[in-house]
Amino acid sequence: MILLVEDNPDDEALTRRALAKNNIQNEVRVARDGAEALALLFGTDGEGGQAIAPEVVLLDLKLPKVDGLEVLRRIRADERTRLLPVVILTSSREERDVVLGYGLGANSYIRKPVDFGQFVEAVLNEPPPPRRPAA
């Protein structure tokens, strides 16, 4: 599963279309803001408390409620999600965002509009081993 954290419906549609066009058939789950993404990842979404376990997170930076950099910070701070691949997928051209994104542990930083070859390469990196329940 891919977790797409994106508040813009047009960018969501373009991402889905690009994935389908390149035969990436993973389920895509969408969070429309940073708070929803965190709730899905950590099981606090009000749907029985079950956390999702995506293979990769495609993360926009400019999000309502909780911004993308804070989402990334919380992902890296939690043992359950520390190794989860996170690709920042944003229209931001600010060098500060690039530096902060990589500094917080992003696996890749891709600016929209996306060169799809670069996007596929970033998303299809070798994932870490599956999470094991704590003993």
GISUL-V501144 format. One record per run of one state. SS is the DSSP state (h for helix, s for strand, l for the rest). FROM is the first residue (numbers start at 0). TO is the last residue. Records with the same first field share a line. If there is no record, write none. Layout:
SS=FROM-TO / FROM-TO
This chain:
l=0-0 / 5-7 / 21-26 / 31-32 / 42-54 / 59-66 / 77-83 / 90-93 / 103-106 / 111-114 / 123-134
s=1-4 / 27-30 / 55-58 / 84-89 / 107-110
h=8-20 / 33-41 / 67-76 / 94-102 / 115-122
